[in-house]
């Protein structure tokens, strides 16, 4: 197995072979569960993209039930349930390496697809893959990006909470420049080649420099906290500017919260992406974007099995499910 120096930026950047992006990746998804073992919190050294990596800082083993807006890592447990040979093989590989998550890595699913950079330059005929619009993006939130402040207040019943004293940054300081990882799903062709129920899909992945404008980037620690409380049986039922206003039914909603199965929340808000073509013309796209905090994107720096862009849904304390991973498919 290849040896890698684990750095403070684990959970943000994928370790990919040179010239992997742009490229087509095969996405696999498994509806199975794995246990979480050896959970650790890490301190965030505030490492910026493009700076020299430092070693992974102080590690603190802590109760998984406590919420902290910090990077963390854990060792996936070995699968024990009966499953197909294809599932067993993939999960055994995934459980062989520690995974890392960083809260400054944000995934947004776009309500309306956005065209790829190549289609903006009229002098270039895009390839079949490049003609596909992006439907999902990964963004690294900059160090020091303004964050909203908030408090949790107890509701009328024991499991009920509401968000109080919410203060979020003005729109004038929300914009930031980023190298955005863009997902362009490709049309399905033919039958799945893996043993059921492995779900397969080809995705063309690109990187593009854009300006990102959205309140969602300043609310990630709040949405993560809400999702954490939901895992422990407490549910945020409203957003109040002052605790006393709860009884009056007055609320402020900077985002829309949707509750799914098992009381897991997703958050939706406005997103603007500004692209610049080769002629320096700016193209501004505004759409609604949704983030699903129980879904955690992780990196596997010590793995050498070719799998990347791993994610899972944290659906119960100490349990992960809805596991997905990608492998490089073809140029």
Residue, then its C-alpha position, 0 to 999 in steps of 0.5 A: x500500500x502506498x504511504x501518504x503524509x496525512x495533512x491538515x487539508x484532508x477532507x478537502x482535496x482528493x488525491x488523484x493521478x495527474x491529468x485525471x480531471x477533466x475526465x469521466x468517472x464511474x459512480x457506484x452507490x450501495x444501500x448498505x450500512x457500516x459502523x463508525x469506529x475510532x472517531x477523532x476530531x482534528x483542529x482546523x489550522x486554516x490551511x488555504x488552497x495552494x499553500x504548503x501542506x502541514x502535518x495533520x494537527x493535534x488529534x482529540x478522541x472524543x464522544x461522537x455525540x458532541x458537535x464541533x464545527x471541526x474536521x474529523x476522521x474515523x475508521x469504517x467498520x468491516x461489513x458484517x451483513x449478508x450481501x452480494x459479492x460486488x458489494x462485499x468486495x467494494x465495502x471491504x476496500x472502503x473499510x480498509x482505510x481511514x476517511x477524513x471530512x472537512x466542514x469547509x468542503x461544501x457540496x451543492x445540488x443545483x435546481x437548474x443545471x448550469x452550462x459548462x465553461x467550454x460551451x461559453x466559448x463560441x469558437x470551440x466546439x465542445x465534446x459530448x461530455x462538455x456539452x452536458x451541463x453541471x448539476x452538482x458542485x463541490x466548493x472549498x469555503x475560504x478560511x475566514x469566510x464570514x459565518x452566521x451566528x446563532x443559538x439553539x433554544x428549547x421548544x415547547x416539547x423536549x425534542x423540539x428546538x428552534x434557531x434563535x438570534x440568527x445573524x448572518x453576513x450582508x450580501x456585500x461580503x458573501x462573494x468569493x473566488x474558488x476553483x469549483x469541482x463540477x459534476x456533469x452526469x452523462x446519459x445512461x447507456x446500457x445495463x449495469x455491469x456490477x452485481x445488484x444492488x450496486x447503482x452505476x452512473x457515469x459523471x464527467x468531472x471538471x474544475x472551473x474558476x468561478x465567483x461564488x455568491x450564496x448565504x449557504x456558505x456562511x450557514x454550513x456550521x448551522x446546517x451541520x449542527x441541525x443535522x447533528x441534533x436530528x441524529x440525536x432525536x432533536x429537531x429544529x422546528x423554526x428560525x426565530x430572531x428572538x426567543x420571545x417571538x416563538x410564541x408569536x409565530x414570527x420567524x426569519x428564514x434565510x434558507x428553506x428546510x425540508x425534513x426527509x425520512x428518519x427526520x434528516x434535513x436538507x437546506x435550500x437557498x439562492x446561489x449565484x455562480x459567475x463564469x468568465x469566458x476566454x474573451x473575459x465576458x462574465x456569465x452570471x447564473x442564479x438558481x436555487x441550490x440544496x445541501x444535505x448535511x447528513x451526506x458527508x464527503x470524505x477523502x481517503x489519503x492512504x488508499x491506493x485502490x483507485x476510488x475517490x469522491x467517496x461520500x455517505x449519509x450519516x443516518x444514525x449515531x455511529x452508523x453510515x449508509x447510502x455509500x457512494x464512491x467513484x472510480x476513473x472510468x476512461x479519458 
